[in-house]
Amino acid sequence: MTFIIQQTIVYAVPLMIVALAGVYAERSGIINLALEGIMIFGAFCGVMFVNIMQGQQWVLNAFAQKQYGLLQLVEILAMLTAAILGAVFSLLLSFASINLRADQTIGGTALNLLAPALVLFLVRLLTAQNTLFMSTGDAASWFMLKKTTFGFDKDAELSFIGNTFLHKVYLANYLCILIFIILSIILYKTRFGLRLRSCGENPQAANSLGINVIKMRYAGTTISGALAGMGGFVYALAAANCSSNGDVAGFGFLALAVMIFGNWNPLTIAGASFLFGLFKCISAGYSSIDINMDGVYLLREIGVSPHVYRMLPYVITLIVLAFTSKNSRAPKAEGIPYDKSMR
């Protein structure tokens, strides 16, 4: 159970934070189909930051002396770097959609095509190979929380909850959950959130009340880019051993599905993310999941093809969307270029 819960969190948290990224953009009136591309770019930026920091002597000393608090600082700075550069990358979509009034679907698709090509070009330019790795060690040994991080003796036994949530987990996942909660409250309980949502429902009415629709849409898309970039790095850190190769396994598109299934509501999105995260956990770790039937790895032994397990999250996505998308209610003005003269 510890393995299943930890792996579900690993896959659910990036989905959750990137789905919220889609909510911020679409609540402001911009369709952000570029979540996949921004995730890819954010993953590269975060991994590159970690790679550079590993060459710094104080970081190497911290690892050698097991000063895990300093290593967590590197992890937080890498998240911040990915968020900032993801926000910058999303400005391409903002400018095309808001200033040029271009088709937002085509703009997002263009960024999805640009990001992996750009990242692969940079990776090959910098490393002469197709994947950018951490320079030494692996993500588990560098950034996983240890028992000693919380002041426990390294030989002390932890309870089930301690082993599951405090040992061999990533601080980045908990930071993303905290950010998700804070931004959800901001979106639905503050004046800024109300103004942002009004721009996605009726921008002309919002403008008549003195709200700057263009600034609010820029704000929504920029926050969306920051969250997607952060989600990309968290995925690369926890699910890809802190490597970047121009791919995030379709998590950006899965996040869009989670957003639609969650009806643009953060609480429902969180539940949907953990549902999809569970199936992704099964697809990725089916050979290690033991449900304690005579010590047999049941999922590996029942004769089902591994390809079926790998397809499982995406098949579940199609099934869920087929039954729930007709009841979803998108913001009324999403995807419609804002024209101040229209009424």
C-alpha positions as CSV (number, residue, x, y, z in Angstrom):
1,M,0.0,0.0,0.0
2,T,2.9,2.4,0.7
3,F,4.2,1.9,-2.8
4,I,0.8,2.4,-4.4
5,I,0.1,5.5,-2.4
6,Q,3.5,7.1,-3.0
7,Q,3.4,6.3,-6.7
8,T,-0.2,7.5,-7.1
9,I,0.9,10.9,-5.6
10,V,3.9,11.0,-7.9
11,Y,1.6,10.8,-11.0
12,A,-1.4,12.6,-9.6
13,V,0.3,15.8,-8.4
14,P,1.6,16.9,-11.8
15,L,-1.8,16.2,-13.3
16,M,-3.5,18.2,-10.6
17,I,-1.3,21.3,-10.9
18,V,-1.3,21.3,-14.7
19,A,-5.1,20.9,-14.8
20,L,-5.3,23.9,-12.5
21,A,-3.1,25.7,-15.0
22,G,-5.7,25.0,-17.7
23,V,-8.4,26.3,-15.4
24,Y,-6.7,29.6,-14.8
25,A,-6.2,30.1,-18.6
26,E,-9.7,29.1,-19.6
27,R,-11.4,30.9,-16.7
28,S,-9.8,34.1,-18.2
29,G,-11.1,33.2,-21.6
30,I,-8.0,31.7,-23.3
31,I,-7.9,28.0,-24.3
32,N,-4.5,26.7,-23.3
33,L,-3.9,23.6,-25.4
34,A,-0.2,24.2,-25.0
35,L,0.0,22.6,-21.6
36,E,1.9,19.7,-23.0
37,G,4.4,21.9,-24.7
38,I,4.9,24.2,-21.6
39,M,5.4,21.1,-19.4
40,I,8.1,19.8,-21.8
41,F,9.8,23.2,-21.7
42,G,9.5,23.6,-17.9
43,A,10.9,20.1,-17.4
44,F,13.9,20.9,-19.5
45,C,14.5,24.2,-17.7
46,G,14.2,22.6,-14.2
47,V,16.5,19.7,-15.1
48,M,19.0,22.0,-16.7
49,F,19.0,24.1,-13.5
50,V,19.6,21.0,-11.4
51,N,22.4,19.9,-13.8
52,I,24.1,23.3,-13.4
53,M,23.7,23.4,-9.6
54,Q,25.3,19.9,-9.3
55,G,28.6,21.5,-10.5
56,Q,28.6,23.9,-7.6
57,Q,30.9,23.0,-4.7
58,W,28.5,23.9,-1.9
59,V,25.9,21.6,-3.4
60,L,28.4,18.7,-3.7
61,N,29.4,19.4,-0.1
62,A,25.8,19.4,1.1
63,F,25.2,16.0,-0.6
64,A,28.4,14.5,0.8
65,Q,27.6,15.7,4.3
66,K,23.9,14.6,4.0
67,Q,22.6,18.2,4.5
68,Y,19.3,17.4,3.0
69,G,17.8,20.8,3.8
70,L,20.2,22.4,1.4
71,L,19.3,19.9,-1.3
72,Q,15.6,20.7,-0.8
73,L,16.5,24.3,-1.4
74,V,18.0,23.3,-4.8
75,E,14.8,21.4,-5.5
76,I,12.6,24.5,-4.7
77,L,14.8,26.8,-6.8
78,A,14.5,24.4,-9.7
79,M,10.7,24.5,-9.4
80,L,10.8,28.3,-9.3
81,T,13.0,28.4,-12.4
82,A,10.7,26.0,-14.3
83,A,7.7,28.1,-13.3
84,I,9.3,31.4,-14.4
85,L,10.5,30.2,-17.7
86,G,7.2,28.3,-18.3
87,A,5.4,31.6,-17.7
88,V,7.7,33.3,-20.2
89,F,7.1,30.6,-22.8
90,S,3.3,30.9,-22.4
91,L,3.6,34.6,-23.4
92,L,3.9,33.4,-27.0
93,L,0.3,32.0,-26.6
94,S,-0.9,35.2,-24.8
95,F,0.5,37.5,-27.5
96,A,-0.9,35.5,-30.4
97,S,-4.3,35.0,-28.7
98,I,-4.9,38.4,-27.2
99,N,-2.9,40.9,-29.3
100,L,-3.1,39.2,-32.7
101,R,-6.5,37.6,-32.0
102,A,-5.2,34.4,-33.6
103,D,-7.0,31.1,-33.3
104,Q,-6.2,29.9,-29.8
105,T,-6.4,26.2,-30.8
106,I,-3.9,26.6,-33.5
107,G,-1.7,28.7,-31.3
108,G,-1.6,26.1,-28.6
109,T,-1.0,23.3,-31.1
110,A,1.9,25.3,-32.5
111,L,3.5,25.6,-29.1
112,N,3.0,21.8,-28.6
113,L,5.0,21.2,-31.8
114,L,7.6,23.9,-31.0
115,A,8.5,22.8,-27.5
116,P,9.7,19.2,-28.0
117,A,11.7,20.3,-31.1
118,L,13.3,23.2,-29.3
119,V,14.1,21.1,-26.2
120,L,15.6,18.2,-28.3
121,F,17.7,20.8,-30.2
122,L,19.0,22.3,-27.0
123,V,19.6,18.9,-25.4
124,R,21.6,17.7,-28.3
125,L,23.5,21.1,-28.5
126,L,24.4,20.9,-24.8
127,T,25.0,17.2,-24.3
128,A,25.4,15.6,-27.8
129,Q,22.8,13.0,-26.9
130,N,19.0,12.8,-26.9
131,T,18.4,13.0,-23.1
132,L,19.5,15.5,-20.5
133,F,20.4,13.8,-17.2
134,M,21.5,15.0,-13.9
135,S,25.3,15.2,-14.0
136,T,25.9,12.8,-11.1
137,G,23.8,10.4,-9.0
138,D,20.0,10.2,-9.4
139,A,17.0,12.1,-8.3
140,A,16.2,9.6,-5.5
141,S,19.5,10.1,-3.7
142,W,19.5,13.9,-4.1
143,F,16.0,15.1,-3.5
144,M,14.0,12.5,-1.7
145,L,13.1,13.3,1.8
146,K,14.9,11.1,4.4
147,K,14.0,10.2,7.9
148,T,16.9,12.4,9.1
149,T,15.3,15.4,7.3
150,F,12.6,15.4,9.9
151,G,14.9,14.8,12.9
152,F,14.3,11.1,13.1
153,D,17.1,8.7,13.8
154,K,18.2,7.0,10.6
155,D,17.5,3.6,12.1
156,A,14.2,4.6,13.7
157,E,11.1,2.8,12.6
158,L,8.3,4.9,11.3
159,S,4.6,4.2,11.4
160,F,2.6,3.3,8.2
161,I,1.7,7.0,7.8
162,G,5.3,8.1,8.4
163,N,6.7,5.6,5.9
164,T,4.1,6.6,3.3
165,F,4.1,10.4,3.6
166,L,7.4,11.4,5.3
167,H,10.0,8.9,3.9
168,K,11.3,8.5,0.4
169,V,8.9,11.1,-1.0
170,Y,9.5,14.4,-2.8
171,L,9.0,17.8,-1.1
172,A,8.0,19.1,-4.6
173,N,4.8,17.1,-4.5
174,Y,3.7,18.6,-1.2
175,L,4.6,22.1,-2.3
176,C,2.5,21.6,-5.4
177,I,-0.5,20.5,-3.3
178,L,0.0,23.6,-1.1
179,I,0.2,25.8,-4.2
180,F,-2.9,24.1,-5.6
181,I,-4.9,24.9,-2.5
182,I,-3.8,28.5,-2.3
183,L,-4.5,29.2,-5.9
184,S,-7.9,27.5,-5.7
185,I,-8.8,29.8,-2.9
186,I,-7.5,32.8,-4.8
187,L,-9.6,31.9,-7.9
188,Y,-12.9,31.5,-6.0
189,K,-12.6,33.6,-2.8
190,T,-10.8,36.8,-3.8
191,R,-11.6,39.9,-5.9
192,F,-8.9,39.0,-8.3
193,G,-10.4,35.5,-8.9
194,L,-13.9,37.0,-9.4
195,R,-12.5,39.4,-12.0
196,L,-10.6,36.7,-13.8
197,R,-13.6,34.4,-14.0
198,S,-15.8,37.3,-15.2
199,C,-13.5,37.8,-18.2
200,G,-14.0,34.2,-19.2
201,E,-17.8,34.4,-18.9
202,N,-18.7,37.9,-20.3
203,P,-15.7,40.1,-21.0
204,Q,-17.8,43.0,-22.3
205,A,-19.7,43.2,-19.1
206,A,-16.5,43.0,-17.2
207,N,-15.0,45.8,-19.2
208,S,-18.2,47.9,-18.5
209,L,-17.4,47.6,-14.8
210,G,-13.8,48.9,-15.3
211,I,-12.0,45.6,-15.4
212,N,-9.1,45.5,-17.8
213,V,-9.9,42.3,-19.8
214,I,-6.6,42.2,-21.6
215,K,-4.5,42.4,-18.4
216,M,-6.7,39.8,-16.7
217,R,-6.3,37.4,-19.7
218,Y,-2.5,38.0,-19.7
219,A,-2.5,37.3,-15.9
220,G,-4.5,34.1,-16.3
221,T,-2.4,32.7,-19.1
222,T,0.9,33.7,-17.4
223,I,-0.2,31.9,-14.2
224,S,-1.2,29.0,-16.3
225,G,2.2,28.9,-17.9
226,A,4.0,29.0,-14.5
227,L,1.9,26.2,-13.1
228,A,2.4,24.0,-16.3
229,G,6.1,24.7,-16.3
230,M,6.3,23.7,-12.6
231,G,4.2,20.6,-13.2
232,G,6.6,19.6,-16.0
233,F,9.6,19.8,-13.7
234,V,7.8,17.9,-10.9
235,Y,6.9,15.1,-13.5
236,A,10.5,15.0,-14.7
237,L,11.9,14.9,-11.1
238,A,9.6,12.3,-9.7
239,A,8.5,10.1,-12.6
240,A,11.5,10.4,-15.0
241,N,14.4,10.4,-12.5
242,C,15.1,14.1,-13.2
243,S,15.7,13.7,-17.0
244,S,14.5,15.6,-20.0
245,N,14.1,14.3,-23.5
246,G,11.3,16.4,-25.0
247,D,8.5,14.1,-23.7
248,V,6.2,14.1,-20.7
249,A,4.2,11.0,-21.7
250,G,1.1,13.0,-22.7
251,F,0.5,14.4,-19.2
252,G,-0.4,17.8,-20.6
253,F,-3.3,16.2,-22.6
254,L,-4.3,14.1,-19.7
255,A,-4.4,17.2,-17.6
256,L,-6.8,18.7,-20.1
257,A,-9.0,15.6,-19.8
258,V,-8.9,15.9,-16.0
259,M,-9.9,19.6,-16.2
260,I,-12.9,18.8,-18.4
261,F,-13.8,15.8,-16.2
262,G,-13.5,18.0,-13.1
263,N,-15.8,20.6,-14.8
264,W,-13.2,23.4,-14.2
265,N,-13.7,23.0,-10.4
266,P,-10.5,22.6,-8.3
267,L,-12.0,20.2,-5.8
268,T,-13.3,17.8,-8.4
269,I,-10.1,18.2,-10.4
270,A,-8.1,17.0,-7.3
271,G,-10.3,13.9,-7.0
272,A,-10.0,13.2,-10.8
273,S,-6.2,13.6,-10.7
274,F,-5.8,11.0,-8.0
275,L,-8.1,8.6,-9.9
276,F,-6.0,9.0,-13.0
277,G,-2.8,8.9,-10.9
278,L,-3.9,5.5,-9.5
279,F,-4.3,4.0,-13.0
280,K,-1.0,5.5,-14.1
281,C,0.6,4.0,-11.1
282,I,-0.9,0.6,-12.0
283,S,0.3,0.9,-15.6
284,A,3.8,1.9,-14.6
285,G,4.4,-0.4,-11.6
286,Y,2.1,-3.4,-12.2
287,S,5.1,-5.8,-12.0
288,S,5.9,-4.6,-8.5
289,I,2.3,-4.4,-7.1
290,D,1.8,-7.2,-4.6
291,I,-1.7,-7.5,-3.1
292,N,-0.5,-10.1,-0.7
293,M,-1.9,-13.3,-2.1
294,D,0.8,-15.8,-1.1
295,G,3.5,-13.3,-2.0
296,V,2.6,-13.4,-5.7
297,Y,2.8,-10.2,-7.9
298,L,-0.8,-10.8,-9.0
299,L,-0.9,-8.1,-11.7
300,R,2.2,-9.6,-13.3
301,E,1.1,-13.2,-13.1
302,I,-2.5,-13.2,-14.4
303,G,-1.3,-13.3,-18.0
304,V,-2.5,-9.8,-19.1
305,S,-0.2,-8.2,-21.7
306,P,2.0,-5.4,-20.4
307,H,0.7,-3.2,-23.2
308,V,-2.8,-3.4,-21.7
309,Y,-1.5,-1.9,-18.4
310,R,0.3,0.8,-20.3
311,M,-2.9,1.7,-22.2
312,L,-5.0,1.7,-19.1
313,P,-4.8,5.4,-18.1
314,Y,-5.6,6.6,-21.6
315,V,-8.4,4.1,-22.1
316,I,-9.9,5.2,-18.8
317,T,-9.6,8.8,-19.9
318,L,-11.6,8.1,-23.1
319,I,-14.3,6.2,-21.2
320,V,-14.7,8.9,-18.5
321,L,-14.8,11.7,-21.0
322,A,-17.4,9.8,-23.1
323,F,-19.8,9.7,-20.1
324,T,-19.0,13.1,-18.5
325,S,-18.0,15.6,-21.1
326,K,-21.6,16.2,-22.2
327,N,-22.4,17.5,-18.7
328,S,-19.3,19.8,-18.5
329,R,-19.8,23.5,-18.7
330,A,-16.9,25.5,-20.1
331,P,-16.6,29.3,-19.6
332,K,-18.9,30.9,-22.1
333,A,-16.3,33.2,-23.6
334,E,-13.4,30.8,-23.8
335,G,-11.7,30.7,-27.2
336,I,-13.4,33.9,-28.4
337,P,-11.0,36.8,-29.1
338,Y,-11.9,39.8,-27.1
339,D,-13.1,42.8,-29.1
340,K,-13.9,45.9,-27.0
341,S,-16.3,47.2,-29.6
342,M,-18.5,44.2,-29.5
343,R,-21.6,43.9,-27.3
